[in-house]
Amino acid sequence: MAICDVCFRKCNIPAGGTGACRARKEKRGEVVPGNYGHITGLALDPIEKKPLSRFMPGSVILSAGSYGCNLDCPFCQNHDIAGAYEKDGKVLCGIGAGVQIMKTEFLNPEELRDLAVDLKSRGNIGVAYTYNEPLVGYEYILDCAKLIKDAGMVNVLVSNGCVNEKIADMVIPMMDAMNIDLKCFTVEGYGDFLKGDLGSVKRFIEKAAGNTHLEITTLIIPGFNDSDNEMKCISEWISGLAGGRGTDIPLHISRFFPQHRLTDRAATDVDKVYHLADVARGNLKYVYTGNC
């Protein structure tokens, strides 16, 4: 058995098994990233799709993702790859009779770097680590990020930020920009609804603020995090980051659509999204609405 120290879960992984994220596994008494280099998604995206609204606007970036995630959000938009797992040398998704083999492509860090450089001719500015939770395979992210920096290109991270401070301290200095999900602002919401840890996310964001370009996203889910008071608390906290300079940190407020396991409620009312954006603008300069 071996204990994983990537996030608050500290999974005690049995011999040959995987942690709760399904991406980290025990091998000869150590925890290693089983998803290293296994790419499930690859696309040249507008930077605004990450979403980043105030970092190199109008540019495009090579987005790459693997599989696995250390949260269990019932509304996950990428639940097929976030919930995927490796078995007998294959990456699988689904449960029971619905299990399918997921197509993956193995790219070592040098190959990903070479692809990013080749795509400069199409305007590519670097690599965005996204789609699943990138930091459950942080070793691959670090290896790629160094090569991308050496090539004169940028690194972007799209993450839930729910990792231990040791991982944050290694990753943040390598990133030129990041968008971090702040899914709600209550301990109970993170723990009961998402199977996550609000404290870890807040510490990650606090470290990132002022040390890299940072933008934050909150998905508004009816009956979960859609109160004026919660948005006021979120925006007030963000404004106080980086020694009070957090008022310049962009906040993306996005509309929820029913999916995955959360199909018992309607999509977020558009007027509610716009209203909560106005609440946030009481504390922040840059507030954007999404999926509206």
C-alpha positions as CSV (number, residue, x, y, z in Angstrom):
1,M,0.0,0.0,0.0
2,A,1.0,3.6,-0.5
3,I,-0.4,7.0,0.6
4,C,-1.0,9.6,-2.1
5,D,-0.2,13.2,-1.0
6,V,-1.6,15.1,-4.0
7,C,-4.8,16.3,-2.3
8,F,-6.8,16.4,0.9
9,R,-8.0,12.8,0.4
10,K,-4.6,11.3,1.1
11,C,-5.8,8.0,-0.4
12,N,-4.2,4.9,1.0
13,I,-3.9,3.0,-2.2
14,P,-3.7,-0.9,-2.1
15,A,-1.1,-2.8,-4.1
16,G,-1.9,-2.4,-7.8
17,G,-4.9,-0.2,-7.1
18,T,-5.8,3.4,-7.8
19,G,-6.9,6.4,-5.7
20,A,-10.3,8.1,-5.7
21,C,-9.2,10.2,-8.7
22,R,-8.7,7.0,-10.8
23,A,-5.5,8.5,-12.3
24,R,-2.9,7.8,-9.5
25,K,-1.9,4.2,-8.8
26,E,0.3,2.2,-6.5
27,K,3.4,0.7,-8.2
28,R,6.1,-1.1,-6.2
29,G,5.2,0.8,-3.0
30,E,5.0,4.2,-4.6
31,V,2.2,6.3,-6.0
32,V,2.6,7.2,-9.7
33,P,0.5,8.9,-12.3
34,G,-1.2,6.2,-14.3
35,N,-2.5,8.8,-16.8
36,Y,1.0,10.2,-17.6
37,G,1.0,11.2,-21.3
38,H,-2.4,9.5,-22.0
39,I,-4.3,12.3,-23.9
40,T,-8.1,12.0,-24.2
41,G,-8.7,15.5,-25.7
42,L,-6.7,17.7,-28.0
43,A,-7.9,20.8,-29.7
44,L,-6.8,24.3,-30.8
45,D,-9.2,26.5,-28.8
46,P,-9.8,30.3,-28.5
47,I,-8.2,31.5,-25.3
48,E,-11.6,32.8,-24.2
49,K,-13.0,29.2,-24.1
50,K,-10.8,28.4,-21.1
51,P,-12.3,30.8,-20.0
52,L,-9.7,33.6,-19.9
53,S,-11.0,37.0,-20.9
54,R,-8.0,39.2,-20.0
55,F,-5.1,37.1,-21.0
56,M,-3.9,37.5,-24.6
57,P,-7.5,38.0,-25.9
58,G,-8.1,36.9,-29.5
59,S,-5.4,34.2,-29.4
60,V,-5.7,30.5,-29.7
61,I,-4.1,27.8,-27.6
62,L,-3.5,24.0,-27.8
63,S,-5.7,22.4,-25.2
64,A,-4.7,19.0,-23.9
65,G,-6.4,16.8,-21.3
66,S,-6.1,13.3,-19.9
67,Y,-8.4,11.4,-17.5
68,G,-9.3,11.4,-13.8
69,C,-10.4,13.9,-11.2
70,N,-10.3,14.1,-7.5
71,L,-13.8,15.6,-7.1
72,D,-17.2,14.0,-7.8
73,C,-19.3,16.9,-9.1
74,P,-22.8,15.6,-10.0
75,F,-23.0,18.2,-12.7
76,C,-19.6,17.5,-14.3
77,Q,-19.5,18.6,-17.9
78,N,-16.6,16.2,-18.8
79,H,-17.7,13.3,-16.7
80,D,-16.8,10.8,-19.4
81,I,-13.1,11.6,-19.2
82,A,-13.1,12.8,-15.6
83,G,-14.5,9.5,-14.5
84,A,-12.5,7.3,-16.8
85,Y,-10.0,4.8,-15.4
86,E,-7.3,2.4,-16.5
87,K,-7.8,-1.4,-16.4
88,D,-5.6,-4.1,-18.1
89,G,-3.8,-1.5,-20.1
90,K,-7.0,0.1,-21.5
91,V,-8.7,3.4,-20.5
92,L,-12.4,2.7,-19.8
93,C,-15.4,4.9,-19.1
94,G,-18.9,4.2,-17.9
95,I,-20.2,1.6,-15.5
96,G,-21.9,-1.8,-15.7
97,A,-23.1,-2.7,-19.2
98,G,-22.3,0.8,-20.3
99,V,-18.5,0.4,-20.0
100,Q,-16.7,1.5,-23.2
101,I,-13.0,1.7,-24.2
102,M,-11.9,5.4,-24.5
103,K,-9.7,6.3,-27.4
104,T,-6.5,7.9,-26.1
105,E,-3.2,9.0,-27.7
106,F,0.1,8.8,-25.9
107,L,2.2,11.9,-26.2
108,N,5.4,12.3,-24.2
109,P,6.2,15.8,-23.2
110,E,8.6,16.3,-26.1
111,E,5.9,15.3,-28.6
112,L,3.3,17.7,-27.0
113,R,5.9,20.5,-27.2
114,D,6.7,19.7,-30.8
115,L,3.0,19.8,-31.7
116,A,2.5,23.1,-29.9
117,V,5.5,24.6,-31.8
118,D,4.2,23.2,-35.1
119,L,0.8,24.9,-34.5
120,K,2.5,28.3,-34.2
121,S,1.7,28.7,-37.9
122,R,-2.0,28.6,-37.0
123,G,-1.5,31.2,-34.2
124,N,-0.9,28.9,-31.3
125,I,0.5,30.6,-28.2
126,G,1.2,27.5,-26.0
127,V,-0.5,24.7,-24.1
128,A,-3.6,24.7,-21.9
129,Y,-3.9,21.8,-19.5
130,T,-7.6,21.2,-19.2
131,Y,-10.7,19.0,-19.8
132,N,-10.1,16.6,-16.9
133,E,-8.4,17.7,-13.6
134,P,-4.8,18.2,-14.8
135,L,-3.2,18.2,-11.3
136,V,-4.0,14.5,-10.6
137,G,-1.2,14.0,-13.1
138,Y,0.9,17.0,-12.1
139,E,4.2,15.3,-13.0
140,Y,3.2,15.4,-16.7
141,I,2.1,19.0,-16.4
142,L,5.5,20.0,-14.9
143,D,7.5,18.1,-17.5
144,C,5.5,19.6,-20.4
145,A,5.4,23.1,-18.9
146,K,9.2,23.4,-18.7
147,L,9.6,22.4,-22.3
148,I,6.8,24.8,-23.4
149,K,8.5,27.7,-21.5
150,D,11.9,26.8,-23.0
151,A,10.2,27.0,-26.4
152,G,9.1,30.6,-25.7
153,M,5.4,29.7,-25.4
154,V,2.9,30.0,-22.6
155,N,1.4,27.5,-20.1
156,V,-2.3,27.8,-19.0
157,L,-3.9,25.7,-16.3
158,V,-7.7,25.1,-16.0
159,S,-8.2,23.3,-12.6
160,N,-10.4,22.8,-9.6
161,G,-7.5,23.9,-7.4
162,C,-8.3,21.2,-4.9
163,V,-4.7,20.0,-4.2
164,N,-2.2,20.2,-1.4
165,E,0.1,23.2,-1.0
166,K,3.2,21.3,-2.0
167,I,1.7,20.7,-5.5
168,A,0.5,24.3,-5.7
169,D,4.0,25.5,-4.9
170,M,5.5,23.5,-7.8
171,V,2.9,24.2,-10.4
172,I,2.0,27.9,-10.0
173,P,5.4,29.3,-10.9
174,M,5.3,27.3,-14.2
175,M,2.0,28.8,-15.3
176,D,1.5,32.1,-17.2
177,A,-2.2,32.1,-16.6
178,M,-4.9,29.9,-15.0
179,N,-8.6,29.7,-14.5
180,I,-9.6,28.1,-11.2
181,D,-13.1,26.8,-10.4
182,L,-14.6,28.2,-7.1
183,K,-17.7,26.1,-7.1
184,C,-19.3,27.4,-4.0
185,F,-18.3,29.2,-0.8
186,T,-19.4,26.8,1.9
187,V,-17.5,24.0,3.6
188,E,-20.6,21.8,3.5
189,G,-21.3,22.5,-0.2
190,Y,-17.8,21.4,-1.1
191,G,-17.8,18.4,1.2
192,D,-21.3,17.0,0.8
193,F,-22.1,18.0,-2.8
194,L,-18.7,17.8,-4.6
195,K,-16.7,15.5,-2.3
196,G,-14.0,18.2,-2.2
197,D,-12.4,20.6,0.2
198,L,-13.0,24.3,0.2
199,G,-9.9,25.1,2.3
200,S,-7.6,23.5,-0.3
201,V,-9.2,25.5,-3.1
202,K,-8.9,28.8,-1.2
203,R,-5.3,28.2,-0.4
204,F,-4.5,27.4,-4.0
205,I,-6.2,30.6,-5.2
206,E,-4.5,32.7,-2.5
207,K,-1.1,31.4,-3.7
208,A,-1.9,32.0,-7.3
209,A,-3.2,35.6,-6.8
210,G,-0.5,38.1,-7.6
211,N,1.9,35.4,-8.8
212,T,0.4,34.6,-12.2
213,H,-2.5,35.8,-14.3
214,L,-5.6,34.4,-12.5
215,E,-9.2,34.2,-13.4
216,I,-12.0,32.4,-11.5
217,T,-15.1,30.6,-12.6
218,T,-18.3,29.9,-10.6
219,L,-21.0,27.8,-12.2
220,I,-24.4,28.9,-10.8
221,I,-26.6,25.9,-9.8
222,P,-30.2,26.5,-8.8
223,G,-30.7,25.7,-5.1
224,F,-27.1,25.2,-4.5
225,N,-25.0,28.3,-4.8
226,D,-27.3,30.9,-6.3
227,S,-28.1,33.2,-3.4
228,D,-27.1,36.8,-3.3
229,N,-25.3,36.3,0.0
230,E,-23.1,33.5,-1.4
231,M,-22.1,35.6,-4.4
232,K,-21.4,38.6,-2.2
233,C,-19.2,36.4,0.0
234,I,-17.3,35.0,-3.0
235,S,-16.7,38.4,-4.6
236,E,-15.7,40.1,-1.3
237,W,-13.2,37.3,-0.7
238,I,-11.7,37.6,-4.2
239,S,-11.4,41.4,-3.8
240,G,-9.3,41.0,-0.7
241,L,-6.7,38.7,-2.4
242,A,-3.2,39.8,-3.4
243,G,-3.1,42.4,-0.6
244,G,-6.3,43.9,-1.6
245,R,-5.6,44.0,-5.3
246,G,-8.0,41.2,-6.0
247,T,-10.6,43.6,-7.3
248,D,-8.8,43.2,-10.7
249,I,-9.2,39.4,-10.8
250,P,-11.8,38.5,-13.4
251,L,-14.8,36.4,-12.2
252,H,-16.7,34.3,-14.7
253,I,-20.3,33.5,-13.6
254,S,-21.7,30.7,-15.8
255,R,-25.1,29.2,-16.4
256,F,-25.8,25.6,-15.4
257,F,-27.5,23.1,-17.7
258,P,-28.7,19.7,-16.4
259,Q,-26.4,16.9,-17.1
260,H,-24.5,13.8,-15.7
261,R,-26.3,13.0,-12.4
262,L,-27.8,16.4,-11.8
263,T,-30.9,16.3,-14.0
264,D,-33.5,17.0,-11.3
265,R,-33.5,20.8,-11.8
266,A,-33.8,23.2,-14.7
267,A,-31.1,25.3,-16.3
268,T,-30.2,28.4,-14.4
269,D,-32.4,31.3,-15.2
270,V,-30.5,33.8,-17.4
271,D,-31.8,36.7,-15.4
272,K,-30.5,35.1,-12.3
273,V,-27.0,34.9,-13.8
274,Y,-27.1,38.5,-14.9
275,H,-28.3,39.5,-11.4
276,L,-25.6,37.7,-9.6
277,A,-23.0,39.3,-12.0
278,D,-24.3,42.7,-10.8
279,V,-23.9,41.6,-7.2
280,A,-20.3,40.6,-7.9
281,R,-19.6,43.9,-9.6
282,G,-20.2,45.5,-6.3
283,N,-16.7,44.2,-5.3
284,L,-14.9,43.3,-8.6
285,K,-14.0,45.3,-11.7
286,Y,-14.2,42.4,-14.2
287,V,-17.3,40.1,-14.1
288,Y,-18.2,38.0,-17.1
289,T,-21.3,35.9,-17.8
290,G,-21.1,32.6,-19.6
291,N,-23.4,30.0,-21.2
292,C,-26.1,32.7,-21.6
